[in-house]
Amino acid sequence: MSAYFNEKVVVVTGGTEGIGKALVDALVSMGAKVATCGRNHDKLYRLQSEYPSANLLTMVADVSSENDCRRFMETAIKVFGGIDILINNAGVSMRALLKEANTEVIHKVMDINFYGTVNCTKYALDSIIARKGTIVGVSSIAGYRGLPGRSGYSASKFAVQGWLEAIKTELMADGVHVMWVCPGFTTSNIRNAALNKDGTSHGDTPMDESKMMTAEDCAAHILNAIRKKKRTLVLTFTGKRTVFMQKFFPKLADKLTYNFFFKDGKLIK
């Protein structure tokens, strides 16, 4: 697989931790030219310090800002000459019931997860078309099945998948491959950084991460799917089971989802 990515220019949004960091690590090791962004300067500095001699570009950027997306894509193109693969990985989750949540929380999640994907893709598009490259969206099982306490997150991932499916069809004649990948529960920072009802970080997670797929394994599956030009990728047994149940037994899926996330009528996960 390393030969496929060698010398390719790959842009990964949100590359300082979790799946994004695992993607950057794997791509650098395979000889790719990697550009990544994040909101935390110190984390980007540490990442850059790990690979002093690699073709790695790091840049402070908030994908919820269209101007930041534009500057990041333009800089990557200027430094590396173009973009072969764009992996829209940056994202944020939430954990709050609708009846308790401030609607600004949902706006914030949409701005990062959906509009971040839209804006980064738009400003990378000309270069990707010129190189007949690949556009990837890191979605979620929540893009197939709405999850309680995560209504804004689910909405953003449904939107991402619908949007990517639309542009996939638009770009077929241009030779551009578009795909979306849906990790199941993965050991990453997205739950720790999940927004609460007021739009601030929870800072903890009720999930047991010992039984989850590692970010490194998830990244390996994603890169293999990119190489094989898959349409979609759903990861973990639980994730595949959820998608199957939602498609064929939606009423039962409602009940099972409720039982998983609630105890005595209270959201526990």
C-alpha positions in Angstrom: 0.0 0.0 0.0 2.9 2.4 0.7 3.8 2.6 -3.0 0.4 4.0 -3.8 0.8 6.9 -1.4 4.5 7.6 -2.0 5.0 11.2 -3.3 1.2 11.8 -3.4 0.0 15.1 -1.8 -2.5 14.3 0.9 -4.4 16.9 2.9 -5.8 15.8 6.2 -7.9 18.2 8.3 -7.8 17.8 12.0 -4.5 15.9 12.1 -3.2 16.5 15.6 -4.9 13.7 17.4 -7.2 10.6 17.1 -7.9 9.3 13.6 -6.4 12.4 12.0 -3.1 11.9 13.8 -3.0 8.2 12.9 -3.6 9.1 9.3 -0.8 11.6 9.3 1.6 9.1 10.9 0.8 6.4 8.4 1.0 8.7 5.4 4.3 10.2 6.4 5.8 6.7 6.9 4.6 5.8 3.4 6.4 8.8 1.8 3.4 11.0 1.1 3.6 14.8 1.2 1.2 15.6 3.9 -0.5 18.9 4.9 -2.6 19.0 8.0 -4.3 21.6 10.2 -5.7 22.1 13.6 -6.8 24.8 16.0 -4.1 24.2 18.6 -0.7 25.7 17.8 1.2 23.6 20.5 -0.2 20.3 19.2 0.8 21.3 15.6 4.3 22.2 16.8 4.7 18.9 18.5 3.5 17.1 15.4 5.9 19.0 13.2 8.7 18.2 15.7 8.1 14.5 15.3 8.9 14.7 11.6 11.6 17.3 11.1 12.8 15.9 7.8 9.5 14.8 6.4 7.4 16.5 3.7 4.9 17.7 6.3 3.1 21.1 6.3 1.2 22.0 9.5 -1.0 25.1 9.7 -3.3 26.6 12.4 -6.8 26.7 10.9 -10.3 26.3 12.1 -12.4 24.5 9.5 -15.6 26.3 10.6 -14.0 29.4 9.1 -14.3 29.6 5.3 -11.4 31.9 5.1 -9.2 29.5 7.1 -10.2 26.7 4.8 -9.3 28.8 1.8 -5.9 29.8 3.2 -5.1 26.2 4.2 -5.9 24.8 0.8 -4.1 27.6 -1.1 -1.0 27.1 1.1 -0.9 23.3 0.6 -1.2 23.8 -3.2 1.5 26.5 -3.1 3.9 24.4 -1.1 3.4 21.0 -2.7 2.2 22.0 -6.2 -1.3 20.5 -6.0 -3.5 18.1 -4.0 -4.0 14.4 -4.9 -6.2 13.4 -1.9 -8.3 15.4 0.5 -9.4 13.7 3.7 -12.0 15.8 5.5 -11.4 14.4 9.0 -11.8 17.4 11.3 -15.0 17.1 13.4 -16.7 17.6 16.7 -19.4 15.7 18.5 -22.0 16.7 21.0 -23.8 15.1 24.0 -27.0 16.9 25.0 -30.7 16.2 24.7 -32.6 18.6 22.4 -34.9 19.8 25.1 -31.8 20.9 27.1 -29.4 22.0 24.4 -28.8 25.5 23.2 -29.4 25.6 19.4 -26.0 27.3 19.0 -24.5 23.9 19.9 -26.1 22.4 16.7 -25.0 25.4 14.6 -21.4 25.0 15.9 -21.4 21.2 15.1 -22.7 21.9 11.6 -20.2 24.7 11.0 -17.3 22.3 11.7 -18.5 19.0 10.4 -20.5 19.9 7.4 -19.4 23.4 6.3 -15.8 22.5 7.1 -16.1 19.7 4.6 -17.8 21.8 2.0 -15.4 24.7 2.2 -12.2 22.6 2.3 -13.4 20.6 -0.7 -14.5 23.7 -2.7 -11.1 25.4 -2.4 -9.2 22.2 -3.2 -11.5 21.1 -6.0 -9.7 22.6 -9.0 -6.4 21.0 -8.1 -8.1 17.7 -7.3 -9.9 17.7 -10.7 -6.6 18.6 -12.5 -5.0 15.6 -10.8 -8.0 13.3 -11.0 -7.7 12.8 -7.3 -9.8 11.7 -4.4 -12.1 13.4 -1.9 -12.8 11.6 1.3 -15.3 12.5 4.1 -14.8 10.9 7.5 -18.4 10.4 8.5 -19.9 8.2 11.2 -22.4 5.5 11.9 -24.4 8.6 13.0 -24.6 9.4 9.3 -26.8 6.3 8.8 -28.6 6.2 12.2 -29.7 9.2 14.2 -28.3 8.9 17.7 -30.0 10.3 20.8 -28.1 13.1 22.6 -26.2 13.7 19.4 -28.9 15.2 17.2 -26.6 17.9 15.8 -23.8 15.4 15.2 -26.1 13.0 13.4 -27.5 15.8 11.3 -24.1 16.9 10.3 -23.0 13.5 9.3 -26.2 12.8 7.3 -25.6 16.1 5.5 -21.9 15.2 4.8 -22.9 11.8 3.3 -25.7 13.3 1.2 -23.5 16.1 -0.1 -20.6 13.8 -0.9 -23.0 11.4 -2.8 -24.3 14.4 -4.8 -20.8 15.6 -5.8 -19.6 12.1 -6.4 -22.1 11.9 -9.2 -21.3 15.5 -10.4 -17.6 14.6 -10.6 -17.7 11.2 -12.3 -16.9 12.7 -15.7 -14.0 14.5 -14.3 -12.3 11.3 -13.1 -12.5 12.4 -9.4 -13.2 9.7 -6.8 -15.4 10.6 -3.9 -16.0 8.4 -0.9 -17.1 8.5 2.7 -15.9 6.3 5.6 -17.9 5.6 8.7 -15.9 4.5 11.8 -17.7 2.8 14.6 -16.7 3.6 18.1 -13.0 4.4 17.9 -10.5 5.4 20.5 -10.1 9.1 19.7 -10.5 12.5 21.3 -13.8 13.2 19.6 -15.9 12.1 22.6 -13.7 13.9 25.2 -14.1 17.1 23.1 -17.8 16.6 22.6 -19.8 19.7 23.2 -22.4 19.8 26.1 -25.7 21.6 26.1 -24.0 25.0 26.4 -21.5 24.4 23.6 -18.4 23.8 25.9 -16.4 20.6 26.1 -17.5 17.7 28.3 -13.9 16.8 29.0 -14.7 13.2 29.7 -16.5 10.3 28.1 -18.8 7.6 29.6 -17.7 5.1 26.9 -15.5 2.1 27.6 -12.7 2.7 25.1 -11.0 -0.7 25.9 -13.4 -2.5 23.5 -13.1 0.0 20.7 -11.1 0.0 17.4 -7.8 1.9 17.7 -7.3 5.0 15.7 -4.3 3.4 14.1 -6.4 0.4 12.9 -9.1 2.8 11.7 -6.6 4.8 9.7 -5.2 1.7 8.1 -8.7 0.7 6.9 -9.4 4.2 5.6 -6.1 4.3 3.6 -6.7 0.8 2.2 -10.2 1.9 1.1 -8.8 5.0 -0.6 -6.3 2.9 -2.5 -9.1 0.5 -3.6 -11.3 3.5 -4.5 -14.2 2.1 -2.5 -17.5 4.0 -2.5 -18.1 3.7 1.3 -16.5 2.0 4.3 -18.3 1.0 7.4 -16.1 -0.2 10.2 -16.5 -2.5 13.3 -19.0 -5.2 13.8 -21.3 -3.0 15.9 -21.2 -0.3 13.1 -22.1 -2.8 10.4 -24.8 -4.3 12.5 -26.3 -0.9 13.2 -26.4 0.0 9.5 -28.0 -3.4 8.7 -30.6 -3.1 11.4 -31.4 0.5 10.5 -32.0 -0.5 6.8 -34.1 -3.6 7.3 -35.5 -3.3 10.9 -35.8 0.4 11.7 -38.4 0.1 14.4 -36.3 -2.5 16.2 -33.3 -0.3 15.7 -35.2 2.5 17.5 -35.7 0.3 20.5 -32.2 -1.1 20.6 -30.7 2.4 20.2 -32.8 3.7 23.1 -31.8 0.9 25.4 -28.1 1.4 24.5 -28.1 5.2 25.3 -30.7 5.5 28.1 -31.1 4.0 31.5 -34.2 4.8 33.6 -35.1 7.5 31.1 -31.8 9.3 31.4 -29.1 9.6 28.8 -26.0 7.7 29.9 -23.8 7.5 26.8 
